[in-house]
């Protein structure tokens, strides 16, 4: 057994041990309680404030699952693969220790392998303030990504009015490309929250929490063996415009030298829950975070290449209505981020004795980026018996905007994209004694608009001045991916069976999804297929 398979087994066993311990300490019966329904039906479970766990409506519920996914098709973004697979396992649990204390835990591992990949060197380029990408589409190779995710949270009631809560969410990831120009990434991402809620009266509850997040993604670049080939990277400040850099002894892609992309978030959230009747409730959450970060190593002897900062804000509202065995939820979401990225101007100077110091002379703004999203989703759960709905009907829409301005003075490039999505689905749960049969059908539509690029000048360029570099292949591929008309169809089948004389339900599920893009010049045939097979149990 290889080391990575041993780690996966350890994760599954640890998660199973936690949830089975919870089961052994509780005597009530789960019956056909649905984990997803319980998680979705309590508005406070969507909050950053872990104090809301006190609203857990059952004594405990847990789920453990292993899965395999296969994706294939040319409908993919510039940094994605047209032929990939992923496998992994996860376990998740809610557990009420006593009337005052509730625990939540989650452990997961997944392993992704993508063939023919190039594009960005970052794990999540859509979250990065700038991008490092290959200035050629000829060096595609296989990439592998491992993710380890651990979440722990608890809430405790101090009195009938006051409840405290805390949460820790930790992710570690390893990412690597196995063909020159090679890169290796090591990600550590952690956030913690600490909060409280106060019940003003039977109908009104307020809450607040503090949020802190710290992430570091270390990147190192290398080649295999000795080679005379020159590898060029594009340092893209936005919309695939920036400057090129040869792999070597200096810069963003310095040979065999790790530079971290560092992010730090601080902020918080306010919650207000109003339940005027036993059948209707209105939950609100307002969030704000301040983000600061840089690319490089902070020391007198190493350079910080870029600095960035942003404001992140959001609002989430959930309206819930119960009618007998039916439940209706309307979730309205708004979130946005406004980011600025700066390139530092510096020079290394020899201060004597073989010591080199970095001297900074200023900074230039390289990018302004703003992203906005507004969405609404209706979920109808019908015929709910013991927290298991007979029917689940969903329908929603989102509208998002991505506004980018990249600068290499005196040149600039603007890009403004608008995207709209609509989705609907229907799910049927049919219980027959110790068996449960589930059928899911879904469809979605996506479209967008805007210009791929709008280039201009702050001032007339000097004679002979070099224009900034660009990567049109990736620019138009991403433009097609984000704005082309697309349709999606989905079907899922699931079978579950209760084990004899035990409060455990084992299941196997199979889901197939197909997407098709129209009028997309840079997405090949515009098709993408995905198959997901999973086995697990709920207890």
Secondary structure as the mmCIF struct_conf table of DSSP 4:
data_model
#
loop_
_struct_conf.conf_type_id
_struct_conf.id
_struct_conf.beg_label_comp_id
_struct_conf.beg_label_asym_id
_struct_conf.beg_label_seq_id
_struct_conf.end_label_comp_id
_struct_conf.end_label_asym_id
_struct_conf.end_label_seq_id
HELX_RH_AL_P HELX_RH_AL_P1 UNK A 3 UNK A 24
TURN_TY1_P TURN_TY1_P1 UNK A 25 UNK A 25
BEND BEND1 UNK A 28 UNK A 28
TURN_TY1_P TURN_TY1_P2 UNK A 31 UNK A 32
HELX_RH_AL_P HELX_RH_AL_P2 UNK A 35 UNK A 41
HELX_RH_3T_P HELX_RH_3T_P1 UNK A 43 UNK A 46
BEND BEND2 UNK A 47 UNK A 48
HELX_RH_3T_P HELX_RH_3T_P2 UNK A 50 UNK A 55
BEND BEND3 UNK A 58 UNK A 59
STRN STRN1 UNK A 60 UNK A 72
BEND BEND4 UNK A 74 UNK A 74
TURN_TY1_P TURN_TY1_P3 UNK A 78 UNK A 79
BEND BEND5 UNK A 80 UNK A 80
BEND BEND6 UNK A 82 UNK A 82
STRN STRN2 UNK A 83 UNK A 96
BEND BEND7 UNK A 98 UNK A 100
STRN STRN3 UNK A 101 UNK A 117
BEND BEND8 UNK A 119 UNK A 119
STRN STRN4 UNK A 120 UNK A 120
BEND BEND9 UNK A 121 UNK A 124
TURN_TY1_P TURN_TY1_P4 UNK A 125 UNK A 127
BEND BEND10 UNK A 128 UNK A 130
STRN STRN5 UNK A 131 UNK A 134
BEND BEND11 UNK A 135 UNK A 135
BEND BEND12 UNK A 137 UNK A 138
STRN STRN6 UNK A 141 UNK A 157
BEND BEND13 UNK A 158 UNK A 161
STRN STRN7 UNK A 162 UNK A 177
BEND BEND14 UNK A 178 UNK A 181
STRN STRN8 UNK A 182 UNK A 201
TURN_TY1_P TURN_TY1_P5 UNK A 202 UNK A 203
STRN STRN9 UNK A 204 UNK A 222
BEND BEND15 UNK A 224 UNK A 225
STRN STRN10 UNK A 232 UNK A 238
TURN_TY1_P TURN_TY1_P6 UNK A 239 UNK A 240
STRN STRN11 UNK A 241 UNK A 246
BEND BEND16 UNK A 247 UNK A 247
STRN STRN12 UNK A 248 UNK A 248
BEND BEND17 UNK A 249 UNK A 251
TURN_TY1_P TURN_TY1_P7 UNK A 252 UNK A 253
STRN STRN13 UNK A 254 UNK A 255
TURN_TY1_P TURN_TY1_P8 UNK A 256 UNK A 256
STRN STRN14 UNK A 259 UNK A 274
BEND BEND18 UNK A 276 UNK A 279
STRN STRN15 UNK A 280 UNK A 299
TURN_TY1_P TURN_TY1_P9 UNK A 300 UNK A 301
STRN STRN16 UNK A 302 UNK A 323
TURN_TY1_P TURN_TY1_P10 UNK A 324 UNK A 325
STRN STRN17 UNK A 326 UNK A 352
TURN_TY1_P TURN_TY1_P11 UNK A 353 UNK A 354
STRN STRN18 UNK A 355 UNK A 382
BEND BEND19 UNK A 383 UNK A 383
STRN STRN19 UNK A 385 UNK A 385
TURN_TY1_P TURN_TY1_P12 UNK A 386 UNK A 387
STRN STRN20 UNK A 388 UNK A 388
BEND BEND20 UNK A 390 UNK A 390
STRN STRN21 UNK A 391 UNK A 408
TURN_TY1_P TURN_TY1_P13 UNK A 409 UNK A 410
STRN STRN22 UNK A 411 UNK A 432
TURN_TY1_P TURN_TY1_P14 UNK A 433 UNK A 434
STRN STRN23 UNK A 435 UNK A 457
BEND BEND21 UNK A 458 UNK A 459
HELX_LH_PP_P HELX_LH_PP_P1 UNK A 460 UNK A 462
TURN_TY1_P TURN_TY1_P15 UNK A 463 UNK A 464
HELX_LH_PP_P HELX_LH_PP_P2 UNK A 465 UNK A 468
STRN STRN24 UNK A 469 UNK A 470
HELX_RH_AL_P HELX_RH_AL_P3 UNK A 472 UNK A 483
BEND BEND22 UNK A 484 UNK A 484
STRN STRN25 UNK A 485 UNK A 498
HELX_LH_PP_P HELX_LH_PP_P3 UNK A 499 UNK A 499
TURN_TY1_P TURN_TY1_P16 UNK A 500 UNK A 501
BEND BEND23 UNK A 502 UNK A 503
STRN STRN26 UNK A 505 UNK A 518
BEND BEND24 UNK A 519 UNK A 519
TURN_TY1_P TURN_TY1_P17 UNK A 521 UNK A 522
BEND BEND25 UNK A 523 UNK A 523
TURN_TY1_P TURN_TY1_P18 UNK A 524 UNK A 525
STRN STRN27 UNK A 527 UNK A 538
#
